[in-house]
Amino acid sequence: MRAFNFSAGPSTLPLDVLEEAQRDFLDFSGTGMSVTEISHRNKAFSAMVEEGEALLRDLMNISKDYAVLFVQGGASTQFAAVPLNLMHNKKADYVVTGNFAKKAFQEGKLYGDAECVASSADQTYTYIPELSNIPFRDGTDYVHICSNNTIFGTRYPEFPKTKAPLVADMSSEILSREIDVNQFGVIYAGAQKNLAPAGVTLVIARRDLIQNPLDICPTMLQWKVQDENGSLYNTPPCFAIYVAVLVLRKLKKLGGIKAINQINEYKAKLLYDFIDNSSFYTNNVVKKYRSIMNVPFVTPNAELDDAFIKGAAKEGLVSLKGHRLVGGMRASIYNAMPVEGVKALVEYMKKFEKENA
Ligand SMILES: *Cc1c(COP(=O)(O)O)cnc(C)c1O
């Protein structure tokens, strides 16, 4: 039986996409070769990269002013690529709303005067700082935020208006809700949460901002070089890109981001409503900042949390253990988590509560 996989990443992919990849695994696009064997310079593959870019432009309404890149190294490598491409004045502001935001900030400090201008660490990252009160500095090269905080289960309901270009790590929510790309200088996202298997990272970058990477920027991290080479400067993660394209085709067929967002809102509401109406389960996040992708929660004590996770796994509800920084449980309910998975989780939560309250 296929599990309902609530892993934060790598995470569940649509079953029909996996089946299609399996069906075509030995013969990609009639080439008589597997997509894992084919040259990335083969037309059949480069057409796939072009289609991926075109689908992203279509789904996210990305103009020609932006480059759309498939790169490697995960979102964590982009923590360095951001300052290496943008930090000409060696000055950048960071909003620290969780562990990944903090890591990005620490990486930024390696290259210049990076400052944490707002943080929600005082309340263990259970909220997003009030945007109108953030003391952004003048003369910065960019402002960095993490739009959805995977570990703590928060997200920005809206984004700050900044003088400097806004850079956002959207790894755990890319393609899950409608956003206006034009509000951002750069968006990046490791694909292994909402888009593809691990190995590929998406970068959407305003072209006018990326023409002068710092002298010390490695060639591989120069977005300009990746853009000039259509993401084929070197051997890309072919299989991950291929699966990403299958996922994007499916999303388009479904009706795009608006359609998936409605489903995501519905799934999140099922879970949050149940938690809020229960005196047994708790989610600590300030309501208006709750993520619709990552839902952390606890029972009354850590022993019950353990029992909950073990019992859930027996019923095919897996990877519900919270991140080690917060403990408890976390249900990651990305685009590919079916509604039935969330319903099954809520049913199990009811049962567990009855048996243990
Ligand atoms: C998972 C995650 C990362 C780390 O991604 P890698 O691809 O493993 O480097 C960074 N930021 C956010 C918001 C994440 O959810």
The ligand as a MOL file (V3000), in Angstrom:
LIG
                    3D

  0  0  0     0  0            999 V3000
M  V30 BEGIN CTAB
M  V30 COUNTS 15 15 0 0 0
M  V30 BEGIN ATOM
M  V30 1 C 14.2760 22.6920 2.7500 0
M  V30 2 C 14.5560 24.1410 2.7790 0
M  V30 3 C 15.8470 24.6490 2.5310 0
M  V30 4 C 17.0320 23.7700 2.2980 0
M  V30 5 O 16.9840 23.2780 1.0480 0
M  V30 6 P 18.1690 22.3870 0.4480 0
M  V30 7 O 17.6960 22.1760 -0.9380 0
M  V30 8 O 18.2400 21.1440 1.2850 0
M  V30 9 O 19.4310 23.1680 0.5360 0
M  V30 10 C 15.9990 26.0220 2.5330 0
M  V30 11 N 14.9730 26.8490 2.7710 0
M  V30 12 C 13.7310 26.3960 3.0370 0
M  V30 13 C 12.6310 27.3520 3.3040 0
M  V30 14 C 13.4910 25.0320 3.0490 0
M  V30 15 O 12.2540 24.5800 3.3110 0
M  V30 END ATOM
M  V30 BEGIN BOND
M  V30 1 1 1 2
M  V30 2 1 2 3
M  V30 3 2 2 14
M  V30 4 1 3 4
M  V30 5 2 3 10
M  V30 6 1 4 5
M  V30 7 1 5 6
M  V30 8 2 6 7
M  V30 9 1 6 8
M  V30 10 1 6 9
M  V30 11 1 10 11
M  V30 12 2 11 12
M  V30 13 1 12 13
M  V30 14 1 12 14
M  V30 15 1 14 15
M  V30 END BOND
M  V30 END CTAB
M  END
